[in-house]
Amino acid sequence: MNRRTTLIAAAALAASSFLIALPAQAQGAASGYPNRAIRFVVPYSAGGLPDTVARIFAQRLGERLGQAVVVDNKPGANGVVAAQAIATAPHDGYTFLVTDGSMFSINPAMYKNLGYDYKRDLLPVSLAARAPLYLAVNPKVPANTLQEFVALAKAKPGALNYGSSGIGSTHHLTMEAMKHTLGIELTHVPFKGSGQSVPALIGGQVDVLFSALPSLSGFVKSGQVKLLATNAAQRSAQAPNVPAIAEIIPGFDFAPIVGVLAAVGTPAEAIERISSEMAQIAKLPDVVTTLNNAGIDPIGGTPAEYNKAILGENERLAKAIAAAGIKTE
C-alpha cells in the first residue's frame, strides 16, 4: 500500500461524518462563536497529506463546536487558488486555510510572483501535525546506521544514488540538506512520486531515499528495506527505535508540517477558539491512532509555536534549495 492509498483510507474514516453538526454538544454558545458552518480550504486535491489532516480534525472540530466544518479542496497554481479563496472570503473567523509548509517555504523559493505572502496575508492558528520522512536503504547497501551510511558515502563519493519524489520535493531537499551538511556526494534520480521511487529502491535501481513510513513499513517487515533515520527533529512515536538525523546534526528538521491559518483581520476570538480546540483534538487517542496509521504525528501547537515552525522551515528549506542549485522560475 503506497502512502497516498494510506492517506485516503485514513481520510475516509472522517469523510463520512465531517459535515455532521451536533448542536447539543455545542461549546461555543456562550460566546456566540461559531454560529454557522466553518470552511477549511485545502490547496491540494483530496487524498494528500493536508487534506487528510484537515478531514480528521474537521470531523472532531464539528462535533465539539456543534457546527459543520466543511473541507473545500482548491488545488492549483502553487497555492494561489487557495490563497485567493482565503483573501476574498470575509475575514470573520469562518474560513481557514489548512496547508503544509511548502506553500510558504518551497514555493516562494522556487517561483516568482506567487501573489501571496505568509507574513503579509496570514495569521497562524494551529500547528496541527507533522509527517516524518524516513531515510531508507536497500538491504544490499552495507550500512545499518546513519553513521555507517555516511562513512560509506564518503569512502565512495558519488557511487551511491538516491531517489526522490521529484525536484523540489521535501524528499529531494531533505537529502540535499543532509548531503551538504555532512559533506557527502550522492547521485540524484528523480521520480514522479513515491509510487515510483519506492519500487526503484526495492528493485535496487536506487540505493537510498526518503519516504513516509506507510510507504515503507511493509517492506521493512519483509526485510526488503532498512530504516536508518528520520528527518524530524526528534524520534517519532510511529518508529521510536529509529533515530533522528538531528541526533548527529543538531537542528536538522525537515519533516513536513501541516497547520491551520486565517486571513489577517480575523477576530482574535475565532483564532483562540479554533487553536484551543485543535490542541485538545490532537490529544484524543483515536485521533492519534488514525493519524499515526497514516504516517502523521499530531501536534496541536499554539499560534506562536506554528509561527516559529513556519519561519524555521522557511529558513532551512531556502538553504536546501540553494544547496541543490534549484533556480527560481
URPEUR-V42679 format. One record per backbone hydrogen bond with DSSP energy under -0.5 kcal/mol. NH is the residue of the N-H (numbers start at 1). CO is the residue of the C=O. If there is no record, write none. Layout:
nh=NH co=CO
nh=NH co=CO
This chain:
nh=6 co=2
nh=7 co=3
nh=8 co=4
nh=9 co=5
nh=10 co=6
nh=11 co=7
nh=12 co=8
nh=13 co=9
nh=13 co=10
nh=14 co=10
nh=14 co=11
nh=15 co=11
nh=16 co=12
nh=17 co=14
nh=18 co=14
nh=20 co=17
nh=22 co=62
nh=23 co=21
nh=25 co=22
nh=26 co=23
nh=27 co=64
nh=32 co=28
nh=33 co=28
nh=38 co=68
nh=39 co=94
nh=40 co=70
nh=41 co=39
nh=41 co=96
nh=42 co=72
nh=43 co=98
nh=48 co=45
nh=52 co=48
nh=53 co=49
nh=54 co=50
nh=55 co=51
nh=56 co=52
nh=57 co=53
nh=58 co=54
nh=59 co=55
nh=60 co=56
nh=61 co=57
nh=62 co=58
nh=63 co=59
nh=64 co=60
nh=65 co=61
nh=66 co=62
nh=67 co=62
nh=69 co=18
nh=70 co=38
nh=70 co=68
nh=72 co=40
nh=72 co=70
nh=73 co=71
nh=74 co=42
nh=76 co=43
nh=79 co=76
nh=80 co=77
nh=81 co=76
nh=83 co=79
nh=84 co=80
nh=85 co=81
nh=86 co=82
nh=87 co=83
nh=88 co=84
nh=89 co=85
nh=92 co=90
nh=96 co=39
nh=97 co=261
nh=98 co=41
nh=99 co=97
nh=99 co=259
nh=101 co=257
nh=103 co=100
nh=104 co=101
nh=105 co=101
nh=107 co=102
nh=109 co=105
nh=110 co=106
nh=110 co=107
nh=111 co=107
nh=121 co=117
nh=122 co=118
nh=123 co=262
nh=125 co=260
nh=126 co=260
nh=127 co=301
nh=128 co=126
nh=128 co=258
nh=129 co=258
nh=130 co=297
nh=131 co=256
nh=134 co=211
nh=135 co=229
nh=136 co=134
nh=136 co=209
nh=137 co=226
nh=138 co=207
nh=139 co=224
nh=141 co=138
nh=142 co=140
nh=143 co=141
nh=146 co=228
nh=149 co=145
nh=150 co=146
nh=151 co=147
nh=152 co=148
nh=153 co=149
nh=154 co=150
nh=155 co=151
nh=156 co=152
nh=157 co=154
nh=158 co=185
nh=159 co=156
nh=160 co=156
nh=162 co=187
nh=163 co=208
nh=164 co=189
nh=169 co=166
nh=173 co=169
nh=174 co=170
nh=175 co=171
nh=176 co=172
nh=177 co=173
nh=178 co=174
nh=179 co=175
nh=180 co=176
nh=181 co=177
nh=182 co=178
nh=183 co=179
nh=184 co=179
nh=187 co=160
nh=188 co=186
nh=189 co=162
nh=191 co=164
nh=193 co=191
nh=196 co=193
nh=197 co=193
nh=198 co=194
nh=200 co=196
nh=201 co=197
nh=202 co=198
nh=203 co=199
nh=204 co=200
nh=204 co=201
nh=205 co=200
nh=206 co=200
nh=207 co=161
nh=208 co=161
nh=209 co=136
nh=210 co=163
nh=211 co=134
nh=213 co=132
nh=215 co=212
nh=216 co=212
nh=216 co=213
nh=217 co=213
nh=219 co=216
nh=220 co=216
nh=221 co=217
nh=222 co=218
nh=223 co=220
nh=224 co=219
nh=225 co=219
nh=226 co=137
nh=228 co=135
nh=229 co=135
nh=230 co=243
nh=231 co=133
nh=239 co=236
nh=240 co=237
nh=242 co=239
nh=243 co=241
nh=245 co=230
nh=246 co=232
nh=247 co=244
nh=248 co=245
nh=249 co=245
nh=252 co=249
nh=253 co=251
nh=254 co=231
nh=255 co=231
nh=256 co=131
nh=258 co=129
nh=259 co=99
nh=260 co=126
nh=261 co=97
nh=262 co=123
nh=264 co=121
nh=266 co=263
nh=271 co=267
nh=272 co=268
nh=273 co=269
nh=274 co=270
nh=275 co=271
nh=276 co=272
nh=277 co=273
nh=278 co=274
nh=279 co=275
nh=280 co=276
nh=281 co=277
nh=282 co=278
nh=283 co=280
nh=284 co=281
nh=288 co=284
nh=289 co=285
nh=290 co=286
nh=291 co=287
nh=292 co=288
nh=293 co=289
nh=294 co=290
nh=294 co=291
nh=295 co=292
nh=296 co=291
nh=297 co=130
nh=298 co=296
nh=299 co=128
nh=300 co=127
nh=300 co=128
nh=301 co=127
nh=306 co=302
nh=307 co=303
nh=308 co=304
nh=309 co=305
nh=310 co=306
nh=311 co=307
nh=312 co=308
nh=313 co=309
nh=314 co=310
nh=315 co=311
nh=316 co=312
nh=317 co=313
nh=318 co=314
nh=319 co=315
nh=320 co=316
nh=321 co=317
nh=322 co=318
nh=323 co=319
nh=324 co=320
nh=325 co=321
nh=325 co=322
nh=326 co=321
nh=329 co=110
